[in-house]
Amino acid sequence: MKNKKSNFRGKVSKDAQKQQRAATSYGHLLLPKGASVFNAEPGSRVKLDFLPYEVTDPKHPDRDPESDIATPGSLWYKRPYKLHRNVGSTNDSHVCLTSVGKKCPICEYRAKRIKEGADKEETDTMRASLRNLYVVVPLDDKKAEAKPHIMDISQFLFQNLLNEELEENKDYEVFPDLEEGYTLKVRFDSKTIGKGQPFAEADRIDFLERTEAYTDAILDDVPNLDTVLKVLTYEELSDKFFELEGEEKGGELKEAKEDAPARARKPKEEPVEEEDKPVTRIRKPKEEEVEEAPVRTRKPKEEEVEEPPTRTRRATPPVEEDEPPVRTTRRSAPVETDKAEKCPSGHKFGKDTDRFDECDSCTIWDACMEEKEK
């Protein structure tokens, strides 16, 4: 029998490499191979090192070219995005397309219903919640390896408190830095809504001196947060929202958009954390390691006596699993639309559309949205 070249040569190894690079579906996230998710448990006390990642998205929500914040090629510590919950009859969660600088069919329909005078209860079911992705290394945790994890949590349950702490002491803003960073000791309270499952809400954050610094080598293990969001196309998200998957489209899609009723939906539970897999943690020791102790400020004077951190417990906010319920908004007098170049609530006109509670009842919302979509 004449020898012939095998058809499998080069193909099997190539397929194996593809499997290794394949992402794991985790709800609305696409996790890189071997990546794990860290979910804070209600009532827990955790120590977390926040690590930066290299930004690749030119439309990153935090992008500020003048300050070189979240620009492609730079290091940044979080990836904001918006999430629509309870979409369609399956009550799935999907990334809002405005998170990647595109038009969103759900946001468009919500804006249409607001303009038509729909009840706030109806339009709130279509409202996207603001969330953030972080890369964290859990320390002294019995369930999670001391390796980079992805933490996905709403703005209300964590970032708002972090912003307050950084406003009090700007020295701590270097907390994600590889060499000068701090360890965050976070106390997560246990909150519930009615008879629902408890969820974790950050109630206190202390900044601790790291006894070890990270090297640049750890960045090889840090996932790119710009690529882990599972983003549907406009048509795919529209079909799911109006429940037209598998049906004839065309004219029916337009008719569904005109007549689609608002549906009361039950909140869907968060996905369960995937099993961790060990990864080598690369760190370099400082010249002199000291016993870990909480610090509030860097010593400005030699004679200054270090005191343990003190925190005033923040007032308990309205209880909400993902973001606060609708709150009474303090507003100034209505602004005429021909003078709508300034936000009446002090936010960025044409940029911060739908990012704050004030946006729900804003008198210049349409003009702001039109400016943002230009």
Secondary structure as UniProt FT lines:
FT   TURN            7..10
FT   HELIX           11..21
FT   STRAND          24..26
FT   TURN            27..28
FT   STRAND          29..31
FT   TURN            33..34
FT   TURN            42..43
FT   STRAND          45..51
FT   STRAND          53..54
FT   TURN            58..59
FT   TURN            61..62
FT   HELIX           65..67
FT   TURN            72..73
FT   STRAND          75..76
FT   STRAND          79..87
FT   TURN            88..91
FT   STRAND          92..95
FT   HELIX           97..100
FT   HELIX           105..115
FT   TURN            116..117
FT   HELIX           120..124
FT   TURN            125..126
FT   STRAND          129..139
FT   STRAND          149..154
FT   HELIX           155..159
FT   HELIX           160..168
FT   HELIX           170..174
FT   TURN            175..176
FT   TURN            178..180
FT   STRAND          182..191
FT   TURN            194..195
FT   STRAND          199..209
FT   STRAND          212..214
FT   HELIX           216..221
FT   HELIX           225..227
FT   HELIX           234..241
FT   TURN            242..243
FT   TURN            245..246
FT   HELIX           251..259
FT   STRAND          283..285
FT   TURN            302..303
FT   HELIX           337..339
FT   TURN            340..341
FT   TURN            344..345
FT   TURN            349..351
FT   TURN            353..354
FT   HELIX           357..361
FT   TURN            363..364
FT   HELIX           365..372
//
